[in-house]
Amino acid sequence: MASALALAACSSSDSNGGLTTPDMPAETANSGGDDSALITAVKDDAAGSAETVDSGLFDGDLDTHFAAIDNAPDTAAAPADLTGDASYAGSLEVGEDLNRIMADVEMNVDFDDAGLTGELANFRELDDNGQPQDLDITANLTGTVDDSRLTASFQEQFDTGDGTIAASGLLEGVFVGDGSEVLGEARITSEGGGERETLDGTFHATEQTTP
């Protein structure tokens, strides 16, 4: 089953038809808890999904994503260890079963100024045969850092040439271990192709080192 993002990308409409970008999600599935609770929720979500989906989806990228979360440290990074600038890269997945989307995550974090910018790119969905199909969209992230907690969001309208996708998303995560990894939850609400949908999932990224 295609998501609203995918349906909009295939829409025959040649205009946005007054399409309104959905409000940014106010929270993810487990907002409101402390760092430990969020880490546990993300790991439980990833472990549960890994047990219910077929292996090899998204050319194995989904398995790699769930394994990265499973292997990540269980404790939040000490805020005193989070200083300067750092770049992170990883993956995001939202949805369930075959109604699932993956994207690449890139974030540039300025811990001293408590801000971040980034991008979600290489969006892809699964077709009815479980094969990955590219979605020609990207989303720009902006956000903040508070101690070990990260919050990032986007609101975008994507012109695919065949139609318009309106989408908003929220990422809420925790820097873990020595701060070289971040994991968290994601929620994306999208509208297009006559469909409106909210998908929940997880993200994980690791710090990129300069040779």
C-alpha positions as CSV (number, residue, x, y, z in Angstrom):
1,M,0.0,0.0,0.0
2,A,1.5,3.3,-1.1
3,S,1.8,6.1,1.4
4,A,0.4,9.6,0.8
5,L,3.9,10.8,-0.1
6,A,4.1,8.1,-2.8
7,L,0.5,8.7,-4.0
8,A,1.2,12.4,-4.4
9,A,4.3,11.8,-6.3
10,C,2.2,9.8,-8.8
11,S,-0.7,12.2,-8.9
12,S,-2.0,13.4,-12.2
13,S,-2.7,16.9,-10.9
14,D,-0.6,19.6,-12.4
15,S,-1.2,22.1,-9.6
16,N,-1.3,22.1,-5.8
17,G,-5.1,22.8,-5.9
18,G,-4.8,25.0,-2.8
19,L,-3.0,22.2,-1.0
20,T,-2.1,23.3,2.6
21,T,1.0,22.1,4.3
22,P,0.0,20.0,7.3
23,D,0.8,21.5,10.7
24,M,4.1,20.3,12.1
25,P,3.5,17.4,14.4
26,A,3.5,18.6,18.0
27,E,5.1,15.4,19.3
28,T,6.4,12.0,18.3
29,A,4.9,8.7,19.6
30,N,6.8,8.9,23.0
31,S,7.4,12.6,23.5
32,G,7.3,13.8,27.1
33,G,9.6,11.2,28.7
34,D,13.1,11.6,29.8
35,D,16.2,10.6,27.8
36,S,16.2,7.1,29.2
37,A,12.6,6.5,28.4
38,L,13.0,7.8,24.8
39,I,16.1,5.6,24.2
40,T,14.2,2.6,25.5
41,A,11.1,3.4,23.4
42,V,13.2,3.7,20.2
43,K,15.1,0.5,20.8
44,D,11.8,-1.4,21.6
45,D,10.2,0.0,18.5
46,A,13.1,-1.0,16.2
47,A,13.3,-4.4,17.8
48,G,9.6,-5.0,17.4
49,S,9.7,-3.9,13.8
50,A,12.7,-6.0,13.0
51,E,10.8,-9.1,14.2
52,T,7.8,-8.5,12.1
53,V,9.2,-7.3,8.7
54,D,10.8,-9.5,6.1
55,S,14.6,-9.3,6.0
56,G,16.3,-7.7,2.9
57,L,13.8,-4.8,2.4
58,F,15.2,-1.7,0.9
59,D,18.1,-3.8,-0.4
60,G,19.0,-4.6,3.2
61,D,19.1,-1.0,4.4
62,L,16.1,-1.5,6.8
63,D,18.0,-4.4,8.5
64,T,21.1,-2.3,8.8
65,H,19.0,0.6,10.3
66,F,17.4,-1.6,13.0
67,A,20.8,-3.3,13.8
68,A,22.4,0.1,14.3
69,I,19.7,1.1,16.8
70,D,20.0,-2.2,18.6
71,N,23.8,-1.9,18.9
72,A,23.7,1.8,19.9
73,P,24.6,2.6,23.6
74,D,21.7,2.6,26.1
75,T,22.6,5.8,27.9
76,A,22.5,9.4,27.0
77,A,25.7,11.3,26.3
78,A,26.9,13.7,29.0
79,P,26.1,17.3,27.9
80,A,29.6,18.3,28.9
81,D,31.0,16.0,26.2
82,L,28.8,17.6,23.5
83,T,30.8,20.7,22.4
84,G,31.8,22.3,19.1
85,D,30.5,21.4,15.7
86,A,29.7,17.8,14.5
87,S,28.2,16.3,11.4
88,Y,26.0,13.2,11.5
89,A,24.7,10.9,8.8
90,G,22.3,7.9,8.9
91,S,18.8,6.7,8.1
92,L,15.2,7.2,8.9
93,E,12.2,4.9,8.5
94,V,8.5,5.5,9.1
95,G,5.4,3.4,8.5
96,E,4.8,-0.3,9.0
97,D,4.9,-3.5,7.0
98,L,5.2,-2.6,3.3
99,N,3.6,0.8,3.9
100,R,7.0,2.1,4.8
101,I,9.3,4.9,3.7
102,M,13.1,5.3,4.2
103,A,15.3,8.3,3.8
104,D,18.9,9.3,4.4
105,V,19.5,11.7,7.3
106,E,22.3,14.4,7.4
107,M,22.6,16.8,10.2
108,N,25.2,19.5,11.1
109,V,25.1,20.3,14.8
110,D,26.5,23.3,16.6
111,F,26.5,22.2,20.2
112,D,27.8,25.6,21.5
113,D,24.9,27.5,19.8
114,A,22.4,24.7,20.5
115,G,21.3,24.6,16.9
116,L,21.3,22.3,13.9
117,T,20.5,22.2,10.2
118,G,20.3,19.2,7.9
119,E,18.5,17.3,5.2
120,L,16.3,14.3,4.6
121,A,17.1,12.9,1.1
122,N,17.0,9.8,-1.0
123,F,13.4,9.1,0.0
124,R,12.1,5.7,-1.2
125,E,9.0,3.6,-0.7
126,L,8.2,-0.1,-1.3
127,D,6.0,-1.1,-4.2
128,D,3.4,-3.9,-4.0
129,N,6.1,-6.4,-4.5
130,G,8.3,-5.1,-1.7
131,Q,10.8,-3.5,-4.1
132,P,12.2,0.0,-3.3
133,Q,11.1,2.8,-5.5
134,D,12.7,6.3,-5.4
135,L,10.7,9.4,-4.5
136,D,12.1,12.5,-6.0
137,I,11.9,14.7,-2.8
138,T,14.1,16.2,-0.2
139,A,13.4,18.0,3.1
140,N,15.4,20.6,4.9
141,L,15.8,20.2,8.6
142,T,16.2,22.9,11.3
143,G,16.3,22.3,15.0
144,T,17.8,22.7,18.4
145,V,19.8,20.8,21.0
146,D,19.0,20.9,24.7
147,D,21.6,19.0,26.8
148,S,21.5,15.5,25.2
149,R,18.2,16.0,23.5
150,L,17.8,16.8,19.8
151,T,14.6,18.2,18.1
152,A,14.4,18.8,14.4
153,S,11.5,19.5,12.0
154,F,10.6,20.4,8.5
155,Q,7.6,21.8,6.6
156,E,7.8,21.4,2.8
157,Q,5.8,21.4,-0.4
158,F,7.4,19.2,-3.1
159,D,6.7,19.8,-6.8
160,T,7.2,16.5,-8.5
161,G,6.2,17.7,-12.0
162,D,3.1,15.5,-11.8
163,G,1.7,16.9,-8.6
164,T,2.4,18.5,-5.3
165,I,3.2,16.8,-2.0
166,A,2.8,18.7,1.3
167,A,4.5,17.3,4.3
168,S,5.6,18.1,7.8
169,G,7.9,16.1,10.0
170,L,9.3,16.0,13.5
171,L,12.4,14.2,14.8
172,E,13.1,13.9,18.5
173,G,16.3,12.1,19.6
174,V,19.0,11.6,22.1
175,F,22.8,11.7,21.7
176,V,24.0,8.5,23.2
177,G,27.3,7.0,24.5
178,D,30.2,9.4,23.9
179,G,27.9,11.5,21.7
180,S,29.1,10.0,18.4
181,E,25.6,8.5,17.8
182,V,22.1,9.9,18.0
183,L,18.9,7.8,17.8
184,G,15.2,8.8,18.1
185,E,11.7,8.9,16.8
186,A,10.2,10.4,13.7
187,R,6.7,11.4,12.7
188,I,5.8,12.6,9.2
189,T,2.4,13.9,8.2
190,S,1.8,14.1,4.4
191,E,-1.0,15.2,2.1
192,G,-1.3,14.7,-1.7
193,G,-3.0,12.6,-4.3
194,G,-6.2,12.8,-2.3
195,E,-4.6,11.2,0.7
196,R,-3.6,12.5,4.2
197,E,-1.5,10.2,6.4
198,T,0.7,10.3,9.5
199,L,3.6,7.8,9.7
200,D,5.7,7.0,12.8
201,G,9.1,5.5,12.9
202,T,12.7,5.8,14.0
203,F,16.0,7.4,13.0
204,H,19.7,6.8,13.7
205,A,22.9,8.7,12.7
206,T,26.6,8.5,13.5
207,E,29.2,11.2,13.7
208,Q,31.2,11.7,10.5
209,T,34.9,12.1,11.1
210,T,37.2,14.0,8.8
211,P,40.2,12.0,7.5
